[in-house]
Amino acid sequence: MLESAEPVAFLPSEDLTRSEQFFTGVLGLPLLSRSPFACAFSVGGSTLRVTKVDGLRPQPFTVFGWLVTDIRATVALLQERGTTCLRYDGLDQDDHEVWTTPGGDAVAWFHDPDANVLSLTQLAVRP
């Protein structure tokens, strides 16, 4: 029924102005619309809607992520723009804060301004 419908992802934010600056200025996402209730951004052919909430309790796990072709270059660009990647105890992350999964995928995490955990994944080349 919905397999061909375009998905819309949602993230909560207590400050839409701050979120708009981050998602457009740091991440480079085009702003589609802005209202007092939400900002909508274009991402990978779909829509990311950042919705105004009161009393946000960020979760400790990834709530949104991107597949990228060069994770280290993407991490370096985010760091140039003031974003710090997260380091997790128990994961063997490299100097770029990238963890390589047992299957060879590379993953890095970072926070948005509301402390939502976002991720980057570079899939391993598989035969």
C-alpha positions as CSV (number, residue, x, y, z in Angstrom):
1,M,0.0,0.0,0.0
2,L,2.7,2.5,1.0
3,E,5.7,0.9,-0.7
4,S,5.9,3.6,-3.4
5,A,4.9,6.6,-1.2
6,E,7.6,9.1,-0.5
7,P,8.7,8.9,3.2
8,V,8.9,11.8,5.5
9,A,11.3,11.7,8.5
10,F,10.7,13.6,11.7
11,L,13.1,15.1,14.3
12,P,12.1,17.1,17.4
13,S,13.5,20.5,18.2
14,E,13.0,23.0,21.0
15,D,14.4,25.8,18.9
16,L,13.5,25.9,15.2
17,T,15.8,28.9,14.4
18,R,18.8,27.0,15.8
19,S,17.8,23.9,14.0
20,E,17.3,25.7,10.7
21,Q,20.8,27.2,11.0
22,F,22.3,23.8,11.7
23,F,20.5,21.8,9.0
24,T,21.1,24.4,6.3
25,G,24.4,26.0,7.4
26,V,26.3,22.9,8.7
27,L,24.7,20.0,6.9
28,G,23.8,21.9,3.7
29,L,20.2,20.7,3.5
30,P,17.9,22.9,1.3
31,L,15.0,24.5,3.3
32,L,11.7,23.6,1.8
33,S,9.4,25.4,4.2
34,R,9.3,27.1,7.6
35,S,6.3,27.7,9.9
36,P,6.1,28.4,13.6
37,F,5.6,24.6,14.0
38,A,8.3,23.0,11.8
39,C,11.0,23.4,9.3
40,A,11.1,21.0,6.3
41,F,14.3,20.1,4.5
42,S,15.1,18.2,1.3
43,V,17.3,15.2,1.9
44,G,18.1,12.5,-0.6
45,G,14.9,13.0,-2.5
46,S,12.7,12.9,0.6
47,T,11.7,15.3,3.3
48,L,13.1,15.8,6.8
49,R,10.6,17.6,9.0
50,V,12.1,19.2,12.2
51,T,9.1,19.8,14.4
52,K,8.8,22.2,17.3
53,V,8.4,20.5,20.7
54,D,8.4,21.5,24.3
55,G,10.4,19.5,26.9
56,L,12.5,17.3,24.6
57,R,14.2,14.3,26.0
58,P,16.8,13.2,23.4
59,Q,17.3,9.4,23.0
60,P,20.7,7.8,23.4
61,F,20.4,6.0,20.1
62,T,20.5,7.1,16.4
63,V,17.3,8.7,15.3
64,F,18.3,9.7,11.8
65,G,21.2,9.0,9.5
66,W,22.7,9.2,6.0
67,L,24.5,6.7,3.7
68,V,27.7,8.4,2.4
69,T,30.3,7.4,-0.1
70,D,33.3,8.8,1.8
71,I,32.7,8.9,5.6
72,R,36.1,10.3,6.5
73,A,35.7,13.2,4.1
74,T,32.2,13.9,5.4
75,V,33.4,13.7,9.0
76,A,36.2,16.1,8.2
77,L,33.8,18.6,6.6
78,L,31.4,18.4,9.6
79,Q,34.4,19.0,11.9
80,E,35.4,22.0,9.9
81,R,31.9,23.4,10.4
82,G,32.1,22.9,14.1
83,T,30.5,19.6,14.6
84,T,32.1,17.1,17.0
85,C,31.6,13.4,16.4
86,L,30.7,11.2,19.3
87,R,32.9,8.5,20.9
88,Y,31.4,5.5,22.5
89,D,33.0,3.4,25.2
90,G,33.5,-0.2,24.0
91,L,33.7,0.7,20.3
92,D,37.1,0.7,18.6
93,Q,36.7,4.0,16.8
94,D,39.6,5.5,14.8
95,D,41.1,9.0,15.0
96,H,38.2,10.3,12.9
97,E,35.7,8.8,15.5
98,V,34.7,6.2,12.8
99,W,33.8,2.7,13.9
100,T,34.1,-0.2,11.5
101,T,31.5,-2.8,12.1
102,P,32.4,-6.6,12.0
103,G,30.9,-6.6,8.5
104,G,33.1,-3.8,7.3
105,D,30.6,-0.9,7.3
106,A,32.0,2.4,8.7
107,V,29.8,4.5,11.1
108,A,30.2,7.8,12.8
109,W,27.7,9.7,15.1
110,F,27.1,13.3,16.0
111,H,24.5,15.4,17.7
112,D,22.2,18.0,16.2
113,P,21.6,21.2,18.3
114,D,18.9,19.4,20.3
115,A,21.2,16.4,21.2
116,N,19.4,14.1,18.8
117,V,21.9,11.4,17.7
118,L,22.5,11.5,13.9
119,S,24.7,9.1,12.0
120,L,26.8,8.6,8.9
121,T,27.3,5.2,7.4
122,Q,29.6,4.1,4.6
123,L,28.7,0.6,3.4
124,A,31.5,-1.8,2.8
125,V,32.2,-2.9,-0.7
126,R,30.9,-6.4,-0.9
127,P,31.8,-9.0,-3.5
